[in-house]
Amino acid sequence: MKELELDYSVRVENMVPLEGEYDGWTIEDGDFYSNEGNTVIMPYLLNDNKQIFKMDDGRFVLEIENEDGDMDYFYSEDIEDLL
């Protein structure tokens, strides 16, 4: 697991649907706003204050909300590194 670059775009336009079953995680259908102003439904993984998104470049991005409400982002090409 590596810290995500600050200029990496975690936008729905760069996501692909995440599928599968992972212990302790649930697949959720998230409502994301696209650059065109449309709402796009995209499946992602959820576990408490953590979310995992699958990106079109093969990365899996882990978003963690800390106690202050700020987000930290990490990534890996292997989802198992983030679970």
Backbone as a printed PyTorch tensor [residue, N CA C, xyz], in Angstrom:
tensor([[[  0.8510,  -1.1720,   0.0000],
         [  0.0000,   0.0000,   0.0000],
         [  0.9000,   1.2390,   0.0000]],

        [[  0.5630,   2.1730,  -0.8930],
         [  1.3390,   3.4010,  -1.0420],
         [  0.4210,   4.6060,  -0.8960]],

        [[  0.9750,   5.7210,  -0.4630],
         [  0.2010,   6.9510,  -0.3840],
         [ -0.0880,   7.4460,  -1.7940]],

        [[ -1.3290,   7.8440,  -2.0380],
         [ -1.7550,   8.3060,  -3.3500],
         [ -1.1930,   9.6950,  -3.6370]],

        [[ -0.7520,   9.9030,  -4.8720],
         [ -0.2360,  11.2030,  -5.2740],
         [ -1.3370,  12.2580,  -5.1580]],

        [[ -0.9720,  13.4630,  -4.7660],
         [ -1.9460,  14.5380,  -4.5820],
         [ -2.6600,  14.9290,  -5.8720]],

        [[ -2.0080,  14.7570,  -7.0270],
         [ -2.6130,  15.1550,  -8.2910],
         [ -3.3860,  14.0240,  -8.9780]],

        [[ -3.5120,  12.8680,  -8.3060],
         [ -4.2520,  11.7410,  -8.8860],
         [ -5.7500,  12.0550,  -8.8280]],

        [[ -6.4660,  11.8130,  -9.9000],
         [ -7.8870,  12.1390,  -9.9830],
         [ -8.7630,  10.9450,  -9.6070]],

        [[ -9.3430,  11.0210,  -8.4230],
         [-10.2920,   9.9970,  -7.9760],
         [-11.6890,  10.5120,  -8.3320]],

        [[-11.9840,  10.5340,  -9.6160],
         [-13.2690,  10.9910, -10.1360],
         [-14.0010,   9.8000, -10.7400]],

        [[-15.3030,   9.8910, -10.7730],
         [-16.1050,   8.7950, -11.3010],
         [-15.7620,   8.5050, -12.7580]],

        [[-15.3040,   9.4920, -13.4930],
         [-14.9120,   9.2690, -14.8880],
         [-13.7370,   8.3020, -14.9960]],

        [[-12.9670,   8.1560, -13.9350],
         [-11.7950,   7.2800, -13.9310],
         [-12.0470,   5.9550, -13.2010]],

        [[-13.2700,   5.7410, -12.7300],
         [-13.6040,   4.5200, -11.9850],
         [-14.2430,   3.4810, -12.8940]],

        [[-14.1030,   2.2270, -12.4680],
         [-14.8280,   1.1180, -13.0830],
         [-15.5420,   0.3790, -11.9520]],

        [[-16.6290,  -0.3250, -12.2630],
         [-17.3770,  -1.0020, -11.2010],
         [-16.5250,  -2.0330, -10.4600]],

        [[-16.6340,  -2.0280,  -9.1560],
         [-15.9250,  -2.9910,  -8.3280],
         [-16.8910,  -4.1160,  -7.9860]],

        [[-16.4560,  -5.3410,  -8.1960],
         [-17.3040,  -6.5090,  -7.9580],
         [-16.5680,  -7.4950,  -7.0810]],

        [[-17.3020,  -8.4330,  -6.5210],
         [-16.6920,  -9.4860,  -5.7180],
         [-17.1550,  -9.4120,  -4.2780]],

        [[-16.7220, -10.3970,  -3.5050],
         [-17.0470, -10.4520,  -2.0850],
         [-15.7590, -10.4250,  -1.2950]],

        [[-15.7430,  -9.6120,  -0.2620],
         [-14.5550,  -9.4470,   0.5730],
         [-15.0110,  -9.4140,   2.0220]],

        [[-14.4250, -10.2560,   2.8610],
         [-14.8150, -10.3490,   4.2680],
         [-14.7350,  -8.9960,   4.9540]],

        [[-15.8190,  -8.6290,   5.6370],
         [-15.8640,  -7.3830,   6.3810],
         [-16.2090,  -6.1650,   5.5480]],

        [[-16.3490,  -6.3250,   4.2630],
         [-16.6490,  -5.2230,   3.3560],
         [-17.9760,  -5.4850,   2.6490]],

        [[-18.6960,  -4.4480,   2.3090],
         [-19.9250,  -4.5820,   1.5400],
         [-19.7870,  -3.7840,   0.2460]],

        [[-20.4270,  -4.2890,  -0.8060],
         [-20.5000,  -3.5540,  -2.0680],
         [-21.6560,  -2.5660,  -1.9460]],

        [[-21.3690,  -1.3040,  -2.2050],
         [-22.3770,  -0.2510,  -2.1720],
         [-22.4490,   0.3990,  -3.5440]],

        [[-23.6260,   0.8810,  -3.8990],
         [-23.7870,   1.6700,  -5.1140],
         [-23.7310,   3.1310,  -4.7210]],

        [[-22.6370,   3.7820,  -5.0490],
         [-22.4600,   5.1880,  -4.6920],
         [-22.9600,   6.1070,  -5.7790]],

        [[-23.5050,   7.2490,  -5.3670],
         [-23.9130,   8.2990,  -6.2960],
         [-22.7760,   9.3030,  -6.3890]],

        [[-22.1830,   9.4150,  -7.5580],
         [-21.0630,  10.3180,  -7.7900],
         [-21.4540,  11.3190,  -8.8690]],

        [[-20.9680,  12.5370,  -8.7540],
         [-21.2390,  13.5600,  -9.7550],
         [-20.1050,  13.5890, -10.7750]],

        [[-20.4760,  13.5270, -12.0350],
         [-19.4900,  13.5400, -13.1140],
         [-19.1300,  14.9790, -13.4720]],

        [[-18.1070,  15.1310, -14.2850],
         [-17.7090,  16.4530, -14.7630],
         [-18.8140,  17.1170, -15.5800]],

        [[-19.6990,  16.3100, -16.1790],
         [-20.8100,  16.8420, -16.9720],
         [-21.9890,  17.2620, -16.1050]],

        [[-21.9070,  17.0320, -14.7890],
         [-22.9930,  17.4020, -13.8830],
         [-24.0300,  16.3200, -13.7080]],

        [[-23.8000,  15.1530, -14.2890],
         [-24.7160,  14.0300, -14.1440],
         [-24.3850,  13.2480, -12.8890]],

        [[-25.3660,  12.5330, -12.3680],
         [-25.1240,  11.5990, -11.2780],
         [-24.8590,  10.2290, -11.8840]],

        [[-23.7510,   9.6140, -11.4710],
         [-23.3680,   8.2920, -11.9610],
         [-23.3600,   7.3430, -10.7690]],

        [[-23.9910,   6.1960, -10.9280],
         [-23.9730,   5.1800,  -9.8710],
         [-22.8040,   4.2450, -10.1460]],

        [[-21.9240,   4.0900,  -9.1330],
         [-20.7210,   3.2750,  -9.2900],
         [-20.5420,   2.4000,  -8.0520]],

        [[-20.4400,   1.0690,  -8.2180],
         [-20.2070,   0.1790,  -7.0840],
         [-18.7910,   0.3450,  -6.5120]],

        [[-18.7090,   0.3420,  -5.1850],
         [-17.4340,   0.4270,  -4.4820],
         [-17.5560,  -0.3870,  -3.1900]],

        [[-16.4420,  -0.5930,  -2.4940],
         [-16.4400,  -1.3270,  -1.2330],
         [-16.5080,  -0.3650,  -0.0620]],

        [[-17.2490,  -0.7610,   0.9820],
         [-17.4100,   0.0670,   2.1700],
         [-17.1890,  -0.7700,   3.4150]],

        [[-16.4540,  -0.1900,   4.3850],
         [-16.2300,  -0.8070,   5.6910],
         [-16.0070,   0.3330,   6.6770]],

        [[-17.0330,   0.6500,   7.4650],
         [-16.9890,   1.7590,   8.4310],
         [-16.5740,   3.0590,   7.7500]],

        [[-15.4280,   3.5970,   8.1170],
         [-14.9720,   4.8830,   7.5740],
         [-13.9970,   4.7070,   6.4070]],

        [[-14.0190,   3.5170,   5.7840],
         [-13.1000,   3.2200,   4.6790],
         [-13.8870,   2.8470,   3.4210]],

        [[-13.3780,   3.3010,   2.2880],
         [-13.9720,   2.9660,   0.9990],
         [-12.8540,   2.5750,   0.0430]],

        [[-13.1550,   1.6190,  -0.8350],
         [-12.1970,   1.2270,  -1.8720],
         [-12.8700,   1.3840,  -3.2290]],

        [[-12.1590,   2.0780,  -4.1250],
         [-12.6290,   2.3070,  -5.4880],
         [-11.6820,   1.6100,  -6.4550]],

        [[-12.2390,   1.0700,  -7.5360],
         [-11.4280,   0.4760,  -8.5930],
         [-11.3030,   1.4990,  -9.7120]],

        [[-10.0640,   1.7480, -10.1300],
         [ -9.8080,   2.7690, -11.1300],
         [ -9.4930,   2.1240, -12.4900]],

        [[ -9.7000,   2.8760, -13.5580],
         [ -9.5120,   2.3250, -14.9040],
         [ -8.0480,   2.0950, -15.2720]],

        [[ -7.1070,   2.5760, -14.4620],
         [ -5.6880,   2.3170, -14.7280],
         [ -5.1620,   1.0930, -13.9710]],

        [[ -6.0810,   0.3480, -13.3170],
         [ -5.6990,  -0.8760, -12.6130],
         [ -5.4210,  -0.6850, -11.1330]],

        [[ -5.4570,   0.5370, -10.6610],
         [ -5.2420,   0.7910,  -9.2380],
         [ -6.5290,   0.5930,  -8.4490]],

        [[ -6.3650,   0.2250,  -7.2000],
         [ -7.4360,   0.2460,  -6.2230],
         [ -7.0930,   1.3650,  -5.2550]],

        [[ -8.0350,   2.2600,  -5.0080],
         [ -7.7920,   3.4120,  -4.1490],
         [ -8.5820,   3.2440,  -2.8540]],

        [[ -7.8750,   3.3570,  -1.7430],
         [ -8.4640,   3.2840,  -0.4080],
         [ -8.6170,   4.6970,   0.1330]],

        [[ -9.8420,   5.0470,   0.5130],
         [-10.1270,   6.3430,   1.1150],
         [-10.4880,   6.0960,   2.5750]],

        [[ -9.7850,   6.7610,   3.4890],
         [-10.0380,   6.6040,   4.9240],
         [-10.3790,   7.9710,   5.4960]],

        [[-11.5450,   8.0400,   6.1580],
         [-11.9280,   9.2770,   6.8240],
         [-11.4430,   9.2240,   8.2620]],

        [[-10.6290,  10.2030,   8.6570],
         [-10.1070,  10.2090,  10.0220],
         [-11.0970,  10.8880,  10.9710]],

        [[-10.7570,  10.9450,  12.2420],
         [-11.6750,  11.4660,  13.2600],
         [-12.0100,  12.9490,  13.0640]],

        [[-11.2000,  13.6930,  12.3240],
         [-11.4630,  15.1070,  12.0490],
         [-12.3180,  15.3030,  10.8020]],

        [[-12.6640,  14.2120,  10.1070],
         [-13.4400,  14.3000,   8.8770],
         [-12.5880,  14.5040,   7.6380]],

        [[-11.2700,  14.5130,   7.8040],
         [-10.3630,  14.6330,   6.6620],
         [-10.1730,  13.2610,   6.0220]],

        [[ -9.8350,  13.2610,   4.7370],
         [ -9.6400,  12.0210,   3.9950],
         [ -8.1590,  11.7630,   3.7460]],

        [[ -7.7570,  10.5090,   3.9090],
         [ -6.4260,  10.0480,   3.5400],
         [ -6.6120,   9.0390,   2.4210]],

        [[ -5.7050,   9.0620,   1.4350],
         [ -5.8230,   8.1870,   0.2720],
         [ -4.5570,   7.3520,   0.0930]],

        [[ -4.7800,   6.0630,  -0.1890],
         [ -3.7080,   5.1220,  -0.4550],
         [ -4.1070,   4.3110,  -1.6760]],

        [[ -3.1340,   3.6020,  -2.2680],
         [ -3.4700,   2.7780,  -3.4270],
         [ -2.5800,   1.5450,  -3.4940]],

        [[ -3.0430,   0.6040,  -4.2930],
         [ -2.2770,  -0.5920,  -4.6260],
         [ -2.8650,  -1.1670,  -5.9020]],

        [[ -2.0580,  -1.9250,  -6.6290],
         [ -2.5600,  -2.6470,  -7.7980],
         [ -3.2020,  -3.9640,  -7.3740]],

        [[ -3.0110,  -4.3600,  -6.1130],
         [ -3.5830,  -5.5930,  -5.5600],
         [ -4.5380,  -5.2200,  -4.4340]],

        [[ -5.8200,  -5.4940,  -4.6320],
         [ -6.8210,  -5.1070,  -3.6430],
         [ -6.5540,  -5.7310,  -2.2660]],

        [[ -5.9380,  -6.8880,  -2.2470],
         [ -5.6530,  -7.5600,  -0.9800],
         [ -4.7580,  -6.7170,  -0.0700]],

        [[ -3.9260,  -5.8710,  -0.6430],
         [ -3.0670,  -4.9860,   0.1490],
         [ -3.8720,  -3.9610,   0.9370]],

        [[ -5.0850,  -3.6680,   0.4900],
         [ -5.8960,  -2.6050,   1.0900],
         [ -6.9820,  -3.1110,   2.0360]],

        [[ -7.2570,  -4.4020,   1.9660],
         [ -8.3440,  -4.9490,   2.7910],
         [ -7.9470,  -5.1130,   4.2430]]])
